[in-house]
Amino acid sequence: MSNPTSRRYFAGVLSTTAIAAAAAQVASAAPASGTRTYDVREYGAKGDGATLDTAAVQSAIDACAKDKGGTVLIPAGDYVVGTIELKSNVTLHIAAAGRLLGSGNPDHYSAGKGVPPSNGNVVLLYAVDADNVTIEGRGAIDGHGDKFYTGKGDNTGPGQNSAQGYKERPHLAIFYKCRNLLVRDVFLTRSAYHCVRVLQCRYVHLDGVRIHNRVNLNNDGFHLNNNEYVNIANCNIMCQDDACALFGSNRFVTVTNCSFSTRWSVFRFGGGEPENITVSNCVIYETYGCPIKIRCSAGSRIQNMSFSNIIMDRVTGPISIGLDSNYHRPAGEQNPRPKGILRNLSFNGIHATVVAQGGQFADMSFKNNFRPGETRSCIVLNGVGDDYLEGITLSDIHVKYDGGGTLEEARRDIPKIAGEYFEIGTPPAYGLYARNVRGLNLRNVRFEVGTPDLRPAVVFDHVEDAAVNGLSAQGNPSAESLLRFTDTRDTLLTASRTLTNCAAFLEVEGAASQGITIDGGDISKAASPVKFSGGANKQSVRIRS
């Protein structure tokens, strides 16, 4: 029996206690499940810019997901990969000197498992039905999309055959039916197709993302379909196609503190029932299509949107909104879809310089081509047939246009369609063309031109219940009028100003025009206040000094 008072006994007890304590300390220092970091090099990745590292990166992601999540680290180096699947609770962290580089070999890509084929589903990075997916870090994801350039797009434009489009090239990233998606701080570039597609996701946060995507056709920036609770902030997007497309029924979306440049559109809406969307504090520059483009057709309802505090510098467009329930409606359609609804949209605090035609990007290797209808554009609110836009507000708007419009353009017939903005051709107004609008409000709006323009500043065509307060616009003595109202009723103009000499302040045409009031303001630079044509009744206008 051991002597409990012996030195040997105490030494044994202390030694056992120390070992146990040390083991406990080691155990407590080991990262808990769900918090560990998985360095892709430990799974065989080389990062030498030549070795195909797809399997190694995927193995690190799989191990991380199996351990209830954590961080997959892409260290410094160029890691060439094909299709990679991201999984729940996995954070893909790309170190500042790290880069995921898309392979230039089409055989290294596949369709994302479970990703719908619409607009193509071949992809570099994707996640399906996943929770808490994160991509972060100061590094880059480079799609190497110039390797897939053929000069052929996806053929989804008017008059094109989509079946002949090039949709087999890889998108950079697709997220489908994910929840709690976070992409932040990363640089995304050179996709072969769209850059980031977010489809039917909830709780999406895109913050501090930089996109440069001009190596192929259909190079979108963010492309969102049917999502809810989306926040986009502090991003800088330079792309070839739609910079922030919001198709279908996106709801509860905010976009703020971002900058955009593209050949086509920045904010593009079409189809579905989008609502409760705000865009604020953004800069749009060198955009040679239409910065804000909204299309509504049968079965769609677009409502409750706000665009505020936006600078537009060297753009065409700048805003085009169309409602046409018969656009592309199949002949003899059975059980036709209900008429489209477009209402309650506001545009506040917009300052723009609008060029007469688009230009070429210095950082794009192929040529920008433009259609005739893309020249000398203006703000367009366009309802067709018996479709009416409702509740549109333009306030604190200052736009300077290049000008150059002709008398022929001022009087041209506008097609009864509301599809793509360029399909109606050059508008008959240089500042605002509104057709089939009810509840139109203009407050503190100023339109100027850099060179003489023979079109009116504003044309109302079948507009009802309009209030125009504080409109200031440049006229031209050789133009027929500063404003033209056709079959327009119940419209009040207050505090209007003619900034330069013009032949007439307002031309009223059409027998249906009535209830137009001009109240105050300074229209002294107009040779005559009102002229009448096309069967308009002089009793349709009341002038109050």
SEMIMI-207021 format. One record per residue (C-alpha): x, y, z. Coordinates in steps of 0.5 Angstrom, whole numbers, plus 500, padded with zeros to 3 digits. Last residue first. Layout:
BEGIN
XYZ;...
***
This chain:
BEGIN
395670371;390664370;389661363;384656362;384651356;379646353;375652351;379653345;377647342;382642339;380639332;387638330;390644332;390649338;395654340;397657347;401662350;404666344;411669342;413665348;419668352;413671357;412664360;413666367;409662372;401663374;396658373;395654366;389650366;387644362;380641363;379639356;383635350;378630347;378634340;385633339;391638339;393643344;400647343;403650349;408655350;408658343;413660338;419659343;424664346;429661352;427659359;420658359;418658366;412654369;409656376;403652375;400647370;394643371;391637367;384635367;385632360;389630354;387629347;394631345;398636349;404639346;409643350;415648348;411649341;412649334;420649334;423655330;423659336;426654340;424652347;428651354;424648359;422650367;417646370;415648377;408644378;405640373;399636375;396631371;389627371;389624364;394624359;392621352;399624349;403629353;409631350;414635353;420639351;417640344;422637338;426642334;432641338;438646338;444644341;446643349;439642351;435643357;430640361;428642369;423639373;421642380;414637381;411633375;405629377;402624373;395621375;393617369;398616363;396613356;402617353;408621356;414623352;419627356;425631355;427632347;420630345;417626339;421620341;426617336;424610335;418606338;422600338;428603342;425602349;424595348;416593348;411598349;407598342;403603338;408605334;410613335;407617329;413622327;411630328;417632333;422627329;420631322;421637326;428635328;432633334;439636335;439636343;445633347;440633353;441636360;436633365;434636372;429632376;427635383;420631382;417626377;411622380;407616376;401614379;398610374;400607367;394606362;393600358;387602353;391601347;398602349;402606355;408609355;412613360;418615356;424620359;428622353;432619347;436622341;438616338;437609340;431608335;436607330;439601333;446601336;453597336;458597341;464594338;469588341;475589345;471592351;476597356;475603352;468603352;464605345;459611345;452611345;448617342;444623343;448624350;444625356;447629362;442627368;440629375;435625379;432628386;426624386;423618381;416615384;412609381;405608384;402604378;403599373;398593372;398588366;391586363;389579366;392573362;388570356;384564357;385561350;390566346;388567339;394570337;399569342;401576346;407579344;405585347;398585348;398588355;402593353;405598359;412601358;417605362;423608359;428612363;435615361;435613355;442615353;447616359;453621359;453622367;446620371;446622378;441619383;438621389;431617389;428611385;422609389;417603387;410601389;408597383;409592377;403587376;404582370;399578367;399581360;405586359;410591364;416593362;421597366;428600364;432605368;439606365;437606358;442604353;449607353;450607360;457611361;455613368;450611373;451614380;447611386;444614392;437610392;433605389;427602393;423596391;416594394;413591388;415586383;409582380;412578374;414580368;420585366;424590370;431593368;435597373;442598369;440597362;444596356;452598354;453598362;456603367;454602375;455606381;452603388;450607395;444604395;439598392;433596397;429590395;422588399;420584393;422581386;417578382;419577375;426580373;430585377;436586372;442590376;447591371;444589364;449588359;456589358;459590365;462595370;459595377;461598383;457595390;456599396;449596398;445591395;439588400;434583398;428581402;425576397;427574390;423572384;429573379;435577380;441578375;447582378;452584373;450582366;455580361;450578355;455578350;463577352;469580355;466586359;464584366;468588371;464587378;466590385;462587391;462592397;455588399;450583396;446581402;440576400;435574405;430569400;432566394;428565388;434566383;440570384;444570378;451573379;456574373;452573367;455569361;463568360;464571366;470576366;470579373;468578380;472582386;470580393;468585398;461581400;457576398;452573403;446569402;441567408;437563404;438559397;433557392;438558387;444561387;448562380;455564380;460566374;455563368;458558364;457558356;452553354;447559352;449561345;442563342;439559336;433557340;432564342;431566335;431574335;426579333;426583339;432580344;433574347;438571342;443568347;449572344;454570339;460574337;464567339;467569346;468563350;476564352;474571353;470568359;476567364;471567369;475570374;473570382;478575385;481576392;479581397;475576401;467574402;463568399;458566404;452561404;448561410;443556407;443552401;437550396;442550390;449553390;453555384;460557382;463556375;456555371;452551366;445553367;443557361;438562361;432558363;436551365;433551372;439549377;438542380;445540379;449546376;450544369;457542368;464545366;471542365;469540358;468547356;476548357;478556359;478554366;475559371;480562375;479562383;484568385;488569391;492575393;487578397;485572400;478568398;474566403;468561401;464561407;460554408;454554412;450550407;454548400;457551395;458547388;464548384;464547376;471548373;477550377;484554376;487556383;491562382;495564388;494567395;490563399;483560398;480558405;474554406;471557412;466553417;460549416;457543420;463538419;460535413;460542410;467543411;469537408;465538402;468545401;475542402;473536397;470541392;477545392;481539391;477536385;477543382;484544382;486544375;493545375;496551371;495557375;500555380;494555386;496547387;490544391;491538394;486538400;491541404;492547399;484548400;485551407;479549411;478553417;474551423;468554426;462549425;465544429;469547435;476549434;481545438;483550444;479546449;482539447;489542448;487545455;483538457;490534455;494539459;490539465;490531465;497531464;498536470;493532474;497525473;504528474;501532481;499525483;505521481;509527485;505526491;506519492;513519490;514525496;511520501;505522505;500518502;505512503;503507498;500500500;
***
